[in-house]
Amino acid sequence: MTESNPWLTNQRQGSNLADVLERVLDKGLVIAGDIKVCLLDIELLTVKIRLLVASVDKARQMGIDWWEHDPSLSSRSQRQLAADQLATDQLAASQAATQAANQAASQAATQAATQAATQAATQAANQAAQDHAAKEVQS
């Protein structure tokens, strides 16, 4: 009797598995299914399953690259998120500084207008008092 070599059998299965995996990743594999839970013809729950198994290159060819933009999966997205937060903080600080400057300018303008009005009123009152005194001296 001839005995089969277990090493050859495992090697052949390994290469077959590798071939299948390579083909799946190269071509892509889509698995789709729906699970519905009903009670007395009333749908309680629906789960839609859509699974795509493909290599990263194949996924990019199909226009799928969500992992590059997910902050929890991509360091590039984390850096972009940090840069966006920094820009937001800088914008908020700039807006606060602009608002404070506008408020200070408004207060300064109000003070200047008040001082000018007070001086004008004082001069007018002084002039009126001088005119009145001059009329009394003439009378």
C-alpha positions in Angstrom: 0.0 0.0 0.0 1.1 3.5 -0.6 0.7 6.0 2.0 -0.1 9.6 1.2 2.2 12.2 2.6 0.3 14.5 5.0 2.8 17.3 4.2 1.9 17.3 0.6 -1.8 17.3 1.3 -1.5 20.3 3.7 0.7 22.1 1.2 -1.8 21.6 -1.6 -4.7 22.8 0.6 -2.6 25.8 1.6 -1.8 26.7 -2.0 -5.4 26.3 -2.9 -6.5 28.6 -0.1 -3.9 31.1 -1.1 -5.1 30.9 -4.7 -8.7 31.4 -3.7 -7.7 34.3 -1.4 -5.6 35.9 -4.1 -8.4 35.6 -6.6 -11.0 37.0 -4.1 -8.8 40.0 -3.2 -8.0 40.6 -6.9 -11.5 40.4 -8.2 -13.5 41.3 -5.1 -16.3 39.4 -3.5 -19.7 40.8 -2.6 -22.0 39.2 -0.1 -25.5 40.7 0.4 -28.4 39.6 2.5 -31.3 40.7 4.5 -32.5 39.5 7.9 -36.1 40.3 8.9 -37.6 39.6 12.3 -41.4 39.6 12.2 -44.1 38.8 14.8 -47.6 38.2 13.5 -46.8 39.8 10.1 -45.4 42.9 11.9 -41.8 43.7 10.9 -39.9 44.3 14.1 -36.4 44.4 12.8 -34.6 44.5 9.5 -30.9 44.0 9.1 -29.4 44.6 5.7 -26.0 43.1 5.2 -23.7 44.3 2.4 -20.1 43.0 2.6 -17.4 43.7 0.1 -14.1 41.7 0.4 -11.4 43.1 -1.8 -7.8 44.3 -1.8 -7.1 48.0 -1.0 -6.0 48.6 -4.6 -9.2 47.0 -6.0 -11.3 49.0 -3.5 -9.6 52.2 -4.7 -10.3 51.3 -8.3 -14.0 51.0 -7.4 -13.9 54.4 -5.7 -14.0 53.1 -2.2 -11.6 54.9 0.2 -13.6 55.7 3.4 -10.8 54.4 5.7 -8.5 57.2 4.5 -11.0 59.8 5.8 -12.1 58.1 9.0 -10.2 59.9 11.9 -10.2 56.7 14.0 -8.5 54.7 11.2 -6.2 57.2 9.5 -3.4 59.2 11.0 -3.7 61.6 8.0 -7.3 62.3 9.0 -6.3 62.8 12.6 -3.8 65.4 11.5 -6.4 67.1 9.3 -8.9 67.0 12.2 -6.3 68.6 14.5 -5.4 71.2 11.8 -9.1 72.0 11.4 -9.6 72.4 15.2 -6.5 74.7 15.3 -8.0 76.8 12.5 -11.3 77.0 14.2 -9.7 78.1 17.5 -7.6 80.7 15.6 -10.7 82.0 13.9 -12.6 82.2 17.2 -9.7 84.1 18.8 -9.5 86.5 15.8 -13.3 87.1 16.0 -13.1 87.8 19.7 -10.2 90.2 19.2 -12.1 92.0 16.4 -15.2 92.3 18.6 -13.1 93.6 21.5 -11.4 96.2 19.2 -14.8 97.3 17.8 -16.2 97.6 21.2 -13.2 99.7 22.4 -13.4 101.9 19.3 -17.1 102.4 19.9 -16.6 103.3 23.5 -13.8 105.7 22.5 -16.0 107.3 19.9 -18.8 107.7 22.4 -16.5 109.3 24.9 -15.1 111.7 22.3 -18.6 112.7 21.2 -19.7 113.2 24.8 -16.6 115.3 25.6 -17.1 117.4 22.4 -20.8 117.9 23.2 -20.0 118.8 26.8 -17.4 121.3 25.7 -19.7 122.8 23.1 -22.5 123.1 25.7 -20.1 124.7 28.2 -18.8 127.2 25.7 -22.4 128.0 24.7 -23.4 128.5 28.3 -20.3 130.7 29.0 -21.0 132.7 25.8 -24.7 133.2 26.9 -23.5 134.2 30.4 -21.1 136.8 28.9 -23.7 138.1 26.6 -26.2 138.4 29.5 -23.6 140.2 31.6 -22.7 142.5 28.8 -26.4 143.4 28.3 -26.7 144.1 32.1 -23.7 146.4 32.0 -25.2 148.3 29.0 -28.6 148.7 30.8 
